[in-house]
Each structure stands twice: as C-alpha cells, then as structure tokens.
Amino acid sequence: MLPSKWEGAYKNDCLPQIRMDTEKELLMMDQKQVKEILLGLGADLCGVASIDRFQDAPKGYHPTDVLPTCKSVISFGCRFPAATLNCNSPVPYTRVRNSITAKMDALALDFCMEMEKHHIACVPIPTNESQWDETTQRWRSIISLKHAAQAAGLGTIGRHSLLITPEFGSMVWLGAVLCEQELESDPLKDPICNHCNACVSICPVNALAHLELTQQACWDYAFGEDQATQCWVIRCHKCRDICPFNFGRENSFIKK
C-alpha cells in the first residue's frame, strides 16, 4: 500500500493517461459508424476487409506495401448510370466514366479527412491510376480495387474480370481507403457469375481467351480517338452488355 503522501501524487500522475485512454476509446469507431460516414458522403455500397484477406495480393501491391500500419481496407462503390450502355453514341458512357472517377477520388479524400477528426489515420487509393508491374508484365493499381471489393463482401469477380454486385451488377465504380484501425470484416458474397462464357465469345479481340484478361488487347480496341469525331471515347463494353448479371436488382427497370 502506498504512503498517503505518495497516493495523491500517484493518482495525479495517472490522470493524464486515464484521460488519454478514455478519449481514445471515445474516438474509436466501429464498422457501422464507418459505413454511415461513407454512405453519408455519397457512396452506394460499402464493405470492410481485414488485412488477412489479402494474402494472395501480388508482391508490391499488398495494402501494407502502401501503408505498413494498415489493419483494414474499406471498399466502397457508386452506381454507374446503366442507361449509358443503351446509347448509340459512346459519348455519354465515356463522359460518365471520366466524371465518376473524379467523384470517387473526392469521396475517398473527404472520408479520410473526416476520419482524421476522430484521430483515425486513413489513406485514399486512386480510382483510375495504374502503374507498370515489371514482375507480372501487367498494369496495376497500387492495390486492386476489384479484389478489395470482393474481399470486403461487395460482390464477386466475374469471368469478364469485372466485379459483379447483387445491387448494381457490374455497373458500379469502385474506390478504397486503407485504415490503421482494426475493423470487423463483412461476410464474403457467394459467386454470382455462372461462367456462361458469353463475354468470352463476344469479345472482338479475344482478350478473355485466357483466364487472365489480356489487358493491352482490350485497351487498344476499347479506348482511343474516334476518327470521325476526333474525340477520345470508350467504344467497346460488349462484355458488360452481354452479361446476364450486368444490371443487378436495382437496375432491373432498364431494358437491354
């Protein structure tokens, strides 16, 4: 037992630490609160994956290769206006794709700044930036957004290499945030794609002939300048068009 003259000093010395621990507990957020913030900022889908779900990530493209202290990956999605697939002109689809990319990046940034108000460190992942991976001879995001979304229970990756969600099919754009706080993971979705191979058959350049998409063949054909209009457009999305799970339940009112 401490002498009475020391007891008061001991308690006073402990008070700052007790206060810090209490404040830390108040600042900690659970999965539900995290989702409420992201959905409030404009996301349509949100899920969480713990870091142990990324064991198969390519070397150099694991979340901890970006943020060594990462404990959780928060994946989110925004619906992509599905009617753009029905247009005769490629312009609406192209412009929406370009605009929604900026929206996803802004949403991720706003979320990270909001989390820092709660003393939780988060890092946004760019939605549409790739770098060359010499090891695998492929272009990659610093972490794979579709694999992060699958790991966070948003949906599953189809044969056409796109994420398919129950709500919006593949008509969803993805973003992600790396988080230092450990959060509860969402349950994984059961496979949605039935491997009908309709996307494989319809591809004009056989980019899906192998299980892994032949990136350059797809991009060279799908993206580029329209010679007639001299505008940069996305001229092909046949693998989306043909997929029986393309629209999801929220877009079921749209006729193909």
Secondary structure as a PSIPRED ss2 file (coil, helix, strand):
# PSIPRED VFORMAT (PSIPRED V4.0)

   1 M C   1.000  0.000  0.000
   2 L C   1.000  0.000  0.000
   3 P C   1.000  0.000  0.000
   4 S H   0.000  1.000  0.000
   5 K H   0.000  1.000  0.000
   6 W H   0.000  1.000  0.000
   7 E H   0.000  1.000  0.000
   8 G H   0.000  1.000  0.000
   9 A H   0.000  1.000  0.000
  10 Y H   0.000  1.000  0.000
  11 K H   0.000  1.000  0.000
  12 N H   0.000  1.000  0.000
  13 D H   0.000  1.000  0.000
  14 C H   0.000  1.000  0.000
  15 L H   0.000  1.000  0.000
  16 P H   0.000  1.000  0.000
  17 Q H   0.000  1.000  0.000
  18 I H   0.000  1.000  0.000
  19 R H   0.000  1.000  0.000
  20 M H   0.000  1.000  0.000
  21 D H   0.000  1.000  0.000
  22 T H   0.000  1.000  0.000
  23 E H   0.000  1.000  0.000
  24 K H   0.000  1.000  0.000
  25 E H   0.000  1.000  0.000
  26 L H   0.000  1.000  0.000
  27 L H   0.000  1.000  0.000
  28 M C   1.000  0.000  0.000
  29 M C   1.000  0.000  0.000
  30 D C   1.000  0.000  0.000
  31 Q H   0.000  1.000  0.000
  32 K H   0.000  1.000  0.000
  33 Q H   0.000  1.000  0.000
  34 V H   0.000  1.000  0.000
  35 K H   0.000  1.000  0.000
  36 E H   0.000  1.000  0.000
  37 I H   0.000  1.000  0.000
  38 L H   0.000  1.000  0.000
  39 L H   0.000  1.000  0.000
  40 G H   0.000  1.000  0.000
  41 L H   0.000  1.000  0.000
  42 G C   1.000  0.000  0.000
  43 A C   1.000  0.000  0.000
  44 D C   1.000  0.000  0.000
  45 L E   0.000  0.000  1.000
  46 C E   0.000  0.000  1.000
  47 G E   0.000  0.000  1.000
  48 V E   0.000  0.000  1.000
  49 A E   0.000  0.000  1.000
  50 S E   0.000  0.000  1.000
  51 I H   0.000  1.000  0.000
  52 D H   0.000  1.000  0.000
  53 R H   0.000  1.000  0.000
  54 F H   0.000  1.000  0.000
  55 Q C   1.000  0.000  0.000
  56 D C   1.000  0.000  0.000
  57 A C   1.000  0.000  0.000
  58 P C   1.000  0.000  0.000
  59 K C   1.000  0.000  0.000
  60 G C   1.000  0.000  0.000
  61 Y C   1.000  0.000  0.000
  62 H C   1.000  0.000  0.000
  63 P H   0.000  1.000  0.000
  64 T H   0.000  1.000  0.000
  65 D H   0.000  1.000  0.000
  66 V H   0.000  1.000  0.000
  67 L C   1.000  0.000  0.000
  68 P C   1.000  0.000  0.000
  69 T C   1.000  0.000  0.000
  70 C C   1.000  0.000  0.000
  71 K C   1.000  0.000  0.000
  72 S E   0.000  0.000  1.000
  73 V E   0.000  0.000  1.000
  74 I E   0.000  0.000  1.000
  75 S E   0.000  0.000  1.000
  76 F E   0.000  0.000  1.000
  77 G E   0.000  0.000  1.000
  78 C E   0.000  0.000  1.000
  79 R E   0.000  0.000  1.000
  80 F C   1.000  0.000  0.000
  81 P C   1.000  0.000  0.000
  82 A H   0.000  1.000  0.000
  83 A H   0.000  1.000  0.000
  84 T H   0.000  1.000  0.000
  85 L H   0.000  1.000  0.000
  86 N H   0.000  1.000  0.000
  87 C C   1.000  0.000  0.000
  88 N C   1.000  0.000  0.000
  89 S C   1.000  0.000  0.000
  90 P C   1.000  0.000  0.000
  91 V H   0.000  1.000  0.000
  92 P H   0.000  1.000  0.000
  93 Y H   0.000  1.000  0.000
  94 T H   0.000  1.000  0.000
  95 R H   0.000  1.000  0.000
  96 V H   0.000  1.000  0.000
  97 R H   0.000  1.000  0.000
  98 N H   0.000  1.000  0.000
  99 S H   0.000  1.000  0.000
 100 I H   0.000  1.000  0.000
 101 T H   0.000  1.000  0.000
 102 A H   0.000  1.000  0.000
 103 K H   0.000  1.000  0.000
 104 M H   0.000  1.000  0.000
 105 D H   0.000  1.000  0.000
 106 A H   0.000  1.000  0.000
 107 L H   0.000  1.000  0.000
 108 A H   0.000  1.000  0.000
 109 L H   0.000  1.000  0.000
 110 D H   0.000  1.000  0.000
 111 F H   0.000  1.000  0.000
 112 C H   0.000  1.000  0.000
 113 M H   0.000  1.000  0.000
 114 E H   0.000  1.000  0.000
 115 M H   0.000  1.000  0.000
 116 E H   0.000  1.000  0.000
 117 K C   1.000  0.000  0.000
 118 H C   1.000  0.000  0.000
 119 H C   1.000  0.000  0.000
 120 I C   1.000  0.000  0.000
 121 A C   1.000  0.000  0.000
 122 C E   0.000  0.000  1.000
 123 V E   0.000  0.000  1.000
 124 P E   0.000  0.000  1.000
 125 I E   0.000  0.000  1.000
 126 P C   1.000  0.000  0.000
 127 T C   1.000  0.000  0.000
 128 N C   1.000  0.000  0.000
 129 E C   1.000  0.000  0.000
 130 S C   1.000  0.000  0.000
 131 Q E   0.000  0.000  1.000
 132 W E   0.000  0.000  1.000
 133 D E   0.000  0.000  1.000
 134 E C   1.000  0.000  0.000
 135 T C   1.000  0.000  0.000
 136 T C   1.000  0.000  0.000
 137 Q C   1.000  0.000  0.000
 138 R E   0.000  0.000  1.000
 139 W E   0.000  0.000  1.000
 140 R E   0.000  0.000  1.000
 141 S C   1.000  0.000  0.000
 142 I C   1.000  0.000  0.000
 143 I C   1.000  0.000  0.000
 144 S C   1.000  0.000  0.000
 145 L H   0.000  1.000  0.000
 146 K H   0.000  1.000  0.000
 147 H H   0.000  1.000  0.000
 148 A H   0.000  1.000  0.000
 149 A H   0.000  1.000  0.000
 150 Q H   0.000  1.000  0.000
 151 A H   0.000  1.000  0.000
 152 A C   1.000  0.000  0.000
 153 G C   1.000  0.000  0.000
 154 L C   1.000  0.000  0.000
 155 G C   1.000  0.000  0.000
 156 T E   0.000  0.000  1.000
 157 I E   0.000  0.000  1.000
 158 G C   1.000  0.000  0.000
 159 R C   1.000  0.000  0.000
 160 H C   1.000  0.000  0.000
 161 S C   1.000  0.000  0.000
 162 L C   1.000  0.000  0.000
 163 L E   0.000  0.000  1.000
 164 I E   0.000  0.000  1.000
 165 T E   0.000  0.000  1.000
 166 P C   1.000  0.000  0.000
 167 E C   1.000  0.000  0.000
 168 F C   1.000  0.000  0.000
 169 G E   0.000  0.000  1.000
 170 S C   1.000  0.000  0.000
 171 M C   1.000  0.000  0.000
 172 V E   0.000  0.000  1.000
 173 W E   0.000  0.000  1.000
 174 L E   0.000  0.000  1.000
 175 G E   0.000  0.000  1.000
 176 A E   0.000  0.000  1.000
 177 V E   0.000  0.000  1.000
 178 L E   0.000  0.000  1.000
 179 C E   0.000  0.000  1.000
 180 E C   1.000  0.000  0.000
 181 Q C   1.000  0.000  0.000
 182 E C   1.000  0.000  0.000
 183 L C   1.000  0.000  0.000
 184 E C   1.000  0.000  0.000
 185 S C   1.000  0.000  0.000
 186 D C   1.000  0.000  0.000
 187 P C   1.000  0.000  0.000
 188 L C   1.000  0.000  0.000
 189 K C   1.000  0.000  0.000
 190 D C   1.000  0.000  0.000
 191 P C   1.000  0.000  0.000
 192 I C   1.000  0.000  0.000
 193 C C   1.000  0.000  0.000
 194 N C   1.000  0.000  0.000
 195 H C   1.000  0.000  0.000
 196 C C   1.000  0.000  0.000
 197 N C   1.000  0.000  0.000
 198 A H   0.000  1.000  0.000
 199 C H   0.000  1.000  0.000
 200 V H   0.000  1.000  0.000
 201 S H   0.000  1.000  0.000
 202 I H   0.000  1.000  0.000
 203 C C   1.000  0.000  0.000
 204 P C   1.000  0.000  0.000
 205 V C   1.000  0.000  0.000
 206 N C   1.000  0.000  0.000
 207 A C   1.000  0.000  0.000
 208 L C   1.000  0.000  0.000
 209 A C   1.000  0.000  0.000
 210 H C   1.000  0.000  0.000
 211 L C   1.000  0.000  0.000
 212 E C   1.000  0.000  0.000
 213 L C   1.000  0.000  0.000
 214 T C   1.000  0.000  0.000
 215 Q H   0.000  1.000  0.000
 216 Q H   0.000  1.000  0.000
 217 A H   0.000  1.000  0.000
 218 C H   0.000  1.000  0.000
 219 W H   0.000  1.000  0.000
 220 D H   0.000  1.000  0.000
 221 Y H   0.000  1.000  0.000
 222 A H   0.000  1.000  0.000
 223 F E   0.000  0.000  1.000
 224 G E   0.000  0.000  1.000
 225 E E   0.000  0.000  1.000
 226 D E   0.000  0.000  1.000
 227 Q C   1.000  0.000  0.000
 228 A C   1.000  0.000  0.000
 229 T C   1.000  0.000  0.000
 230 Q C   1.000  0.000  0.000
 231 C E   0.000  0.000  1.000
 232 W E   0.000  0.000  1.000
 233 V E   0.000  0.000  1.000
 234 I E   0.000  0.000  1.000
 235 R C   1.000  0.000  0.000
 236 C C   1.000  0.000  0.000
 237 H C   1.000  0.000  0.000
 238 K H   0.000  1.000  0.000
 239 C H   0.000  1.000  0.000
 240 R H   0.000  1.000  0.000
 241 D H   0.000  1.000  0.000
 242 I H   0.000  1.000  0.000
 243 C C   1.000  0.000  0.000
 244 P C   1.000  0.000  0.000
 245 F C   1.000  0.000  0.000
 246 N C   1.000  0.000  0.000
 247 F C   1.000  0.000  0.000
 248 G C   1.000  0.000  0.000
 249 R H   0.000  1.000  0.000
 250 E H   0.000  1.000  0.000
 251 N H   0.000  1.000  0.000
 252 S C   1.000  0.000  0.000
 253 F C   1.000  0.000  0.000
 254 I C   1.000  0.000  0.000
 255 K C   1.000  0.000  0.000
 256 K C   1.000  0.000  0.000
